[in-house]
């Protein structure tokens, strides 16, 4: 049997790269930069936990996470001007919920939630009026879990888009594992991220009530709409997954 390598080489040589519009070049750059940023966050928080512990994650990463997530406002603009096909509603919901966390909940009350209180670590005790209080370690764990869920989700998503957008110029498609991860990881990552977000918001309410009751009521209202909002985002991913899986079944072997 003749070797296959010459056939593969000839096939690659026969491929003619397609011209890449400037808008697509920009999107490739945006997704690659976002991938680099979220990869940095994921690596940083894991190393911090291993080397220094959970309580150092927020002081070492909080501002950087805030900046990277704010950068994602561009995705709403991309959707509004028609550069991407993503629905404005689901894109806006996801970006807004994260900005609410990094600028509202953690941005305003990060020091109270994540830098320790009189009750430290993972202890659980009852206060003077009999209400259970959880040590700051639980909040730190929720913050870490939220960042891991966000980071893994975004690393997969941005990697997928880089390969997809560059496929016309390179002749390479999206790797099979990346395609599988894009439409399956969310089964675990979405519930993890949403649970951690709700925990941090709930635990910030007492601090918000002391600062300004209006802020506390906003937090409470946000928790109420989290259920339908999360359902919309989850349903959107399920619909995408169903469409992709159906398309795969139609492709002949």
C-alpha positions as YAML, in Angstrom:
chain: A
units: angstrom
residues:
- id: 1
  name: UNK
  ca: [0.00, 0.00, 0.00]
- id: 2
  name: UNK
  ca: [1.48, 3.40, -0.93]
- id: 3
  name: UNK
  ca: [2.10, 5.88, 1.89]
- id: 4
  name: UNK
  ca: [-0.67, 8.38, 2.60]
- id: 5
  name: UNK
  ca: [1.49, 11.38, 3.43]
- id: 6
  name: UNK
  ca: [2.02, 12.51, -0.19]
- id: 7
  name: UNK
  ca: [-1.77, 12.45, -0.71]
- id: 8
  name: UNK
  ca: [-2.33, 14.62, 2.37]
- id: 9
  name: UNK
  ca: [0.40, 17.02, 1.29]
- id: 10
  name: UNK
  ca: [-1.09, 17.28, -2.19]
- id: 11
  name: UNK
  ca: [-4.53, 17.90, -0.71]
- id: 12
  name: UNK
  ca: [-3.22, 20.70, 1.47]
- id: 13
  name: UNK
  ca: [-1.26, 22.18, -1.40]
- id: 14
  name: UNK
  ca: [-4.39, 22.17, -3.57]
- id: 15
  name: UNK
  ca: [-6.29, 24.26, -1.04]
- id: 16
  name: UNK
  ca: [-6.58, 27.90, -2.03]
- id: 17
  name: UNK
  ca: [-6.88, 30.25, 0.96]
- id: 18
  name: UNK
  ca: [-9.93, 32.48, 0.80]
- id: 19
  name: UNK
  ca: [-9.58, 36.26, 1.25]
- id: 20
  name: UNK
  ca: [-10.34, 37.38, 4.79]
- id: 21
  name: UNK
  ca: [-12.49, 40.53, 5.12]
- id: 22
  name: UNK
  ca: [-11.32, 43.18, 7.56]
- id: 23
  name: UNK
  ca: [-14.35, 42.60, 9.77]
- id: 24
  name: UNK
  ca: [-13.40, 38.94, 10.13]
- id: 25
  name: UNK
  ca: [-9.77, 39.85, 10.82]
- id: 26
  name: UNK
  ca: [-10.99, 42.08, 13.62]
- id: 27
  name: UNK
  ca: [-13.19, 39.32, 15.07]
- id: 28
  name: UNK
  ca: [-10.29, 36.85, 14.95]
- id: 29
  name: UNK
  ca: [-8.11, 39.36, 16.82]
- id: 30
  name: UNK
  ca: [-10.86, 40.09, 19.35]
- id: 31
  name: UNK
  ca: [-11.50, 36.40, 20.08]
- id: 32
  name: UNK
  ca: [-7.78, 35.59, 20.26]
- id: 33
  name: UNK
  ca: [-7.18, 38.46, 22.69]
- id: 34
  name: UNK
  ca: [-10.15, 37.38, 24.82]
- id: 35
  name: UNK
  ca: [-8.89, 33.78, 24.80]
- id: 36
  name: UNK
  ca: [-5.50, 34.95, 26.03]
- id: 37
  name: UNK
  ca: [-7.07, 37.06, 28.76]
- id: 38
  name: UNK
  ca: [-9.35, 34.32, 30.10]
- id: 39
  name: UNK
  ca: [-6.59, 31.72, 29.88]
- id: 40
  name: UNK
  ca: [-4.50, 34.06, 32.01]
- id: 41
  name: UNK
  ca: [-7.30, 34.36, 34.57]
- id: 42
  name: UNK
  ca: [-7.79, 30.58, 34.73]
- id: 43
  name: UNK
  ca: [-4.09, 29.89, 35.16]
- id: 44
  name: UNK
  ca: [-3.68, 32.69, 37.67]
- id: 45
  name: UNK
  ca: [-6.52, 31.70, 40.01]
- id: 46
  name: UNK
  ca: [-5.53, 28.03, 40.00]
- id: 47
  name: UNK
  ca: [-1.91, 28.87, 40.80]
- id: 48
  name: UNK
  ca: [-2.95, 31.29, 43.53]
- id: 49
  name: UNK
  ca: [-5.13, 28.66, 45.22]
- id: 50
  name: UNK
  ca: [-2.33, 26.08, 45.04]
- id: 51
  name: UNK
  ca: [0.43, 28.40, 46.21]
- id: 52
  name: UNK
  ca: [-1.33, 30.82, 48.55]
- id: 53
  name: UNK
  ca: [-4.91, 29.73, 49.23]
- id: 54
  name: UNK
  ca: [-8.45, 30.80, 48.37]
- id: 55
  name: UNK
  ca: [-8.35, 34.06, 50.33]
- id: 56
  name: UNK
  ca: [-5.73, 35.48, 47.96]
- id: 57
  name: UNK
  ca: [-7.74, 34.94, 44.76]
- id: 58
  name: UNK
  ca: [-9.78, 38.14, 44.97]
- id: 59
  name: UNK
  ca: [-6.98, 40.53, 46.00]
- id: 60
  name: UNK
  ca: [-4.74, 39.15, 43.25]
- id: 61
  name: UNK
  ca: [-7.28, 38.82, 40.43]
- id: 62
  name: UNK
  ca: [-10.32, 40.99, 41.13]
- id: 63
  name: UNK
  ca: [-9.30, 44.10, 39.21]
- id: 64
  name: UNK
  ca: [-8.01, 42.12, 36.22]
- id: 65
  name: UNK
  ca: [-11.24, 40.10, 36.01]
- id: 66
  name: UNK
  ca: [-13.22, 43.34, 36.18]
- id: 67
  name: UNK
  ca: [-11.28, 44.79, 33.25]
- id: 68
  name: UNK
  ca: [-11.50, 41.66, 31.09]
- id: 69
  name: UNK
  ca: [-15.22, 41.26, 31.66]
- id: 70
  name: UNK
  ca: [-15.87, 44.93, 30.90]
- id: 71
  name: UNK
  ca: [-14.01, 44.43, 27.61]
- id: 72
  name: UNK
  ca: [-16.76, 41.94, 26.70]
- id: 73
  name: UNK
  ca: [-19.20, 44.83, 26.25]
- id: 74
  name: UNK
  ca: [-17.88, 44.85, 22.70]
- id: 75
  name: UNK
  ca: [-19.79, 41.61, 22.11]
- id: 76
  name: UNK
  ca: [-23.08, 43.44, 22.57]
- id: 77
  name: UNK
  ca: [-21.88, 46.01, 20.03]
- id: 78
  name: UNK
  ca: [-20.90, 43.22, 17.61]
- id: 79
  name: UNK
  ca: [-24.40, 41.78, 17.88]
- id: 80
  name: UNK
  ca: [-26.14, 45.15, 17.55]
- id: 81
  name: UNK
  ca: [-24.29, 46.14, 14.36]
- id: 82
  name: UNK
  ca: [-24.69, 42.70, 12.79]
- id: 83
  name: UNK
  ca: [-21.04, 41.61, 12.84]
- id: 84
  name: UNK
  ca: [-22.10, 38.34, 14.48]
- id: 85
  name: UNK
  ca: [-25.33, 36.34, 14.40]
- id: 86
  name: UNK
  ca: [-25.63, 36.02, 18.19]
- id: 87
  name: UNK
  ca: [-29.00, 37.31, 19.48]
- id: 88
  name: UNK
  ca: [-28.74, 40.69, 21.19]
- id: 89
  name: UNK
  ca: [-30.99, 39.55, 24.08]
- id: 90
  name: UNK
  ca: [-28.97, 36.51, 25.15]
- id: 91
  name: UNK
  ca: [-25.65, 38.30, 24.58]
- id: 92
  name: UNK
  ca: [-26.81, 41.30, 26.58]
- id: 93
  name: UNK
  ca: [-28.16, 39.15, 29.41]
- id: 94
  name: UNK
  ca: [-24.91, 37.24, 29.81]
- id: 95
  name: UNK
  ca: [-22.69, 40.31, 29.70]
- id: 96
  name: UNK
  ca: [-25.00, 42.30, 32.01]
- id: 97
  name: UNK
  ca: [-25.17, 39.52, 34.61]
- id: 98
  name: UNK
  ca: [-21.40, 39.31, 34.77]
- id: 99
  name: UNK
  ca: [-20.94, 43.07, 34.95]
- id: 100
  name: UNK
  ca: [-23.47, 43.07, 37.78]
- id: 101
  name: UNK
  ca: [-21.25, 40.60, 39.62]
- id: 102
  name: UNK
  ca: [-17.84, 42.20, 39.01]
- id: 103
  name: UNK
  ca: [-18.91, 45.85, 39.39]
- id: 104
  name: UNK
  ca: [-21.93, 45.54, 41.67]
- id: 105
  name: UNK
  ca: [-21.66, 42.60, 44.05]
- id: 106
  name: UNK
  ca: [-17.91, 42.02, 44.19]
- id: 107
  name: UNK
  ca: [-16.96, 45.54, 43.13]
- id: 108
  name: UNK
  ca: [-18.87, 47.16, 45.99]
- id: 109
  name: UNK
  ca: [-18.60, 44.50, 48.68]
- id: 110
  name: UNK
  ca: [-15.59, 42.39, 47.76]
- id: 111
  name: UNK
  ca: [-13.67, 43.45, 50.86]
- id: 112
  name: UNK
  ca: [-16.56, 42.45, 53.12]
- id: 113
  name: UNK
  ca: [-17.36, 39.20, 51.31]
- id: 114
  name: UNK
  ca: [-13.94, 37.88, 50.38]
- id: 115
  name: UNK
  ca: [-11.29, 39.32, 52.68]
- id: 116
  name: UNK
  ca: [-12.53, 37.72, 55.86]
- id: 117
  name: UNK
  ca: [-14.92, 38.59, 58.69]
- id: 118
  name: UNK
  ca: [-15.07, 37.86, 62.41]
- id: 119
  name: UNK
  ca: [-16.17, 34.36, 61.50]
- id: 120
  name: UNK
  ca: [-13.37, 33.03, 59.31]
- id: 121
  name: UNK
  ca: [-12.61, 29.97, 57.22]
- id: 122
  name: UNK
  ca: [-15.38, 27.48, 56.50]
- id: 123
  name: UNK
  ca: [-17.01, 27.67, 59.93]
- id: 124
  name: UNK
  ca: [-20.77, 27.83, 60.36]
- id: 125
  name: UNK
  ca: [-22.19, 29.44, 63.50]
- id: 126
  name: UNK
  ca: [-25.32, 31.20, 64.71]
- id: 127
  name: UNK
  ca: [-25.25, 34.90, 65.44]
- id: 128
  name: UNK
  ca: [-26.96, 36.72, 68.31]
- id: 129
  name: UNK
  ca: [-30.40, 36.44, 66.72]
- id: 130
  name: UNK
  ca: [-30.02, 32.78, 65.81]
- id: 131
  name: UNK
  ca: [-29.30, 33.20, 62.10]
- id: 132
  name: UNK
  ca: [-26.56, 31.01, 60.69]
- id: 133
  name: UNK
  ca: [-23.46, 32.81, 59.49]
- id: 134
  name: UNK
  ca: [-20.97, 31.25, 57.12]
- id: 135
  name: UNK
  ca: [-17.26, 31.92, 57.26]
- id: 136
  name: UNK
  ca: [-15.62, 33.97, 54.52]
- id: 137
  name: UNK
  ca: [-14.04, 30.77, 53.18]
- id: 138
  name: UNK
  ca: [-17.40, 29.80, 51.65]
- id: 139
  name: UNK
  ca: [-17.60, 33.11, 49.82]
- id: 140
  name: UNK
  ca: [-14.01, 32.74, 48.65]
- id: 141
  name: UNK
  ca: [-14.80, 29.26, 47.37]
- id: 142
  name: UNK
  ca: [-17.85, 30.60, 45.50]
- id: 143
  name: UNK
  ca: [-15.76, 33.37, 43.94]
- id: 144
  name: UNK
  ca: [-13.12, 30.86, 42.87]
- id: 145
  name: UNK
  ca: [-15.77, 28.51, 41.46]
- id: 146
  name: UNK
  ca: [-17.38, 31.37, 39.56]
- id: 147
  name: UNK
  ca: [-14.08, 32.40, 37.98]
- id: 148
  name: UNK
  ca: [-13.23, 28.81, 37.01]
- id: 149
  name: UNK
  ca: [-16.67, 28.33, 35.43]
- id: 150
  name: UNK
  ca: [-16.39, 31.62, 33.54]
- id: 151
  name: UNK
  ca: [-12.81, 31.02, 32.45]
- id: 152
  name: UNK
  ca: [-13.26, 27.48, 31.15]
- id: 153
  name: UNK
  ca: [-16.45, 28.52, 29.36]
- id: 154
  name: UNK
  ca: [-14.74, 31.46, 27.69]
- id: 155
  name: UNK
  ca: [-11.54, 29.58, 26.82]
- id: 156
  name: UNK
  ca: [-13.61, 26.97, 24.99]
- id: 157
  name: UNK
  ca: [-15.90, 29.55, 23.36]
- id: 158
  name: UNK
  ca: [-13.17, 31.90, 22.15]
- id: 159
  name: UNK
  ca: [-10.99, 29.01, 20.95]
- id: 160
  name: UNK
  ca: [-13.96, 27.71, 18.97]
- id: 161
  name: UNK
  ca: [-14.54, 31.08, 17.32]
- id: 162
  name: UNK
  ca: [-10.86, 31.60, 16.47]
- id: 163
  name: UNK
  ca: [-10.75, 28.27, 14.61]
- id: 164
  name: UNK
  ca: [-14.15, 28.86, 13.01]
- id: 165
  name: UNK
  ca: [-13.38, 32.38, 11.81]
- id: 166
  name: UNK
  ca: [-9.92, 31.45, 10.53]
- id: 167
  name: UNK
  ca: [-11.06, 28.30, 8.73]
- id: 168
  name: UNK
  ca: [-11.50, 30.08, 5.40]
- id: 169
  name: UNK
  ca: [-7.90, 31.25, 5.36]
- id: 170
  name: UNK
  ca: [-6.29, 28.14, 6.85]
- id: 171
  name: UNK
  ca: [-8.44, 25.37, 5.40]
- id: 172
  name: UNK
  ca: [-8.67, 23.85, 8.87]
- id: 173
  name: UNK
  ca: [-11.98, 23.36, 10.60]
- id: 174
  name: UNK
  ca: [-12.81, 23.43, 14.29]
- id: 175
  name: UNK
  ca: [-11.13, 20.49, 16.13]
- id: 176
  name: UNK
  ca: [-13.61, 17.77, 17.07]
- id: 177
  name: UNK
  ca: [-12.87, 17.97, 20.80]
- id: 178
  name: UNK
  ca: [-13.35, 21.74, 20.80]
- id: 179
  name: UNK
  ca: [-16.64, 21.38, 18.98]
- id: 180
  name: UNK
  ca: [-17.77, 18.74, 21.49]
- id: 181
  name: UNK
  ca: [-16.65, 20.86, 24.45]
- id: 182
  name: UNK
  ca: [-18.45, 23.92, 23.09]
- id: 183
  name: UNK
  ca: [-21.80, 22.13, 23.16]
- id: 184
  name: UNK
  ca: [-21.38, 19.88, 26.22]
- id: 185
  name: UNK
  ca: [-19.28, 21.62, 28.89]
- id: 186
  name: UNK
  ca: [-22.11, 24.03, 29.63]
- id: 187
  name: UNK
  ca: [-24.11, 21.19, 31.24]
- id: 188
  name: UNK
  ca: [-21.75, 21.49, 34.22]
- id: 189
  name: UNK
  ca: [-20.28, 24.98, 33.87]
- id: 190
  name: UNK
  ca: [-23.56, 26.93, 33.66]
- id: 191
  name: UNK
  ca: [-25.08, 25.48, 36.86]
- id: 192
  name: UNK
  ca: [-21.73, 25.91, 38.64]
- id: 193
  name: UNK
  ca: [-21.33, 29.51, 37.57]
- id: 194
  name: UNK
  ca: [-24.95, 30.47, 38.24]
- id: 195
  name: UNK
  ca: [-24.92, 28.84, 41.70]
- id: 196
  name: UNK
  ca: [-21.76, 30.72, 42.69]
- id: 197
  name: UNK
  ca: [-23.15, 34.00, 41.33]
- id: 198
  name: UNK
  ca: [-26.37, 33.59, 43.31]
- id: 199
  name: UNK
  ca: [-24.46, 32.68, 46.48]
- id: 200
  name: UNK
  ca: [-22.27, 35.80, 46.30]
- id: 201
  name: UNK
  ca: [-25.25, 38.04, 45.54]
- id: 202
  name: UNK
  ca: [-27.24, 36.58, 48.43]
- id: 203
  name: UNK
  ca: [-24.35, 36.94, 50.87]
- id: 204
  name: UNK
  ca: [-23.80, 40.55, 49.81]
- id: 205
  name: UNK
  ca: [-27.36, 41.62, 50.69]
- id: 206
  name: UNK
  ca: [-26.69, 42.27, 54.43]
- id: 207
  name: UNK
  ca: [-23.70, 44.46, 53.56]
- id: 208
  name: UNK
  ca: [-25.75, 46.26, 50.91]
- id: 209
  name: UNK
  ca: [-28.56, 46.86, 53.40]
- id: 210
  name: UNK
  ca: [-26.12, 48.64, 55.71]
- id: 211
  name: UNK
  ca: [-24.69, 50.75, 52.89]
- id: 212
  name: UNK
  ca: [-27.94, 51.61, 51.08]
- id: 213
  name: UNK
  ca: [-31.22, 49.66, 51.22]
- id: 214
  name: UNK
  ca: [-31.88, 50.49, 47.56]
- id: 215
  name: UNK
  ca: [-28.78, 48.50, 46.58]
- id: 216
  name: UNK
  ca: [-29.99, 45.59, 48.70]
- id: 217
  name: UNK
  ca: [-33.39, 45.63, 46.98]
- id: 218
  name: UNK
  ca: [-31.67, 45.67, 43.59]
- id: 219
  name: UNK
  ca: [-29.72, 42.58, 44.64]
- id: 220
  name: UNK
  ca: [-32.92, 40.87, 45.79]
- id: 221
  name: UNK
  ca: [-34.69, 41.76, 42.55]
- id: 222
  name: UNK
  ca: [-31.75, 40.45, 40.56]
- id: 223
  name: UNK
  ca: [-31.92, 37.11, 42.35]
- id: 224
  name: UNK
  ca: [-35.62, 36.91, 41.48]
- id: 225
  name: UNK
  ca: [-35.00, 37.43, 37.75]
- id: 226
  name: UNK
  ca: [-31.99, 35.10, 37.77]
- id: 227
  name: UNK
  ca: [-34.30, 32.10, 37.37]
- id: 228
  name: UNK
  ca: [-35.97, 33.19, 34.11]
- id: 229
  name: UNK
  ca: [-32.74, 34.78, 32.88]
- id: 230
  name: UNK
  ca: [-30.76, 31.59, 33.48]
- id: 231
  name: UNK
  ca: [-33.48, 29.60, 31.76]
- id: 232
  name: UNK
  ca: [-33.22, 31.80, 28.66]
- id: 233
  name: UNK
  ca: [-29.44, 31.40, 28.47]
- id: 234
  name: UNK
  ca: [-29.57, 27.66, 29.14]
- id: 235
  name: UNK
  ca: [-32.35, 27.17, 26.58]
- id: 236
  name: UNK
  ca: [-30.31, 29.12, 24.02]
- id: 237
  name: UNK
  ca: [-27.36, 26.77, 24.50]
- id: 238
  name: UNK
  ca: [-29.61, 23.72, 24.36]
- id: 239
  name: UNK
  ca: [-31.12, 24.94, 21.08]
- id: 240
  name: UNK
  ca: [-27.65, 25.52, 19.64]
- id: 241
  name: UNK
  ca: [-26.52, 22.07, 20.76]
- id: 242
  name: UNK
  ca: [-29.60, 20.41, 19.28]
- id: 243
  name: UNK
  ca: [-29.06, 22.16, 15.96]
- id: 244
  name: UNK
  ca: [-25.38, 21.18, 15.82]
- id: 245
  name: UNK
  ca: [-26.01, 17.57, 16.84]
- id: 246
  name: UNK
  ca: [-28.80, 17.28, 14.27]
- id: 247
  name: UNK
  ca: [-26.45, 18.60, 11.60]
- id: 248
  name: UNK
  ca: [-23.82, 16.03, 12.53]
- id: 249
  name: UNK
  ca: [-26.29, 13.17, 12.18]
- id: 250
  name: UNK
  ca: [-27.11, 14.32, 8.66]
- id: 251
  name: UNK
  ca: [-23.47, 14.19, 7.56]
- id: 252
  name: UNK
  ca: [-22.75, 10.83, 5.83]
- id: 253
  name: UNK
  ca: [-19.98, 8.69, 7.30]
...
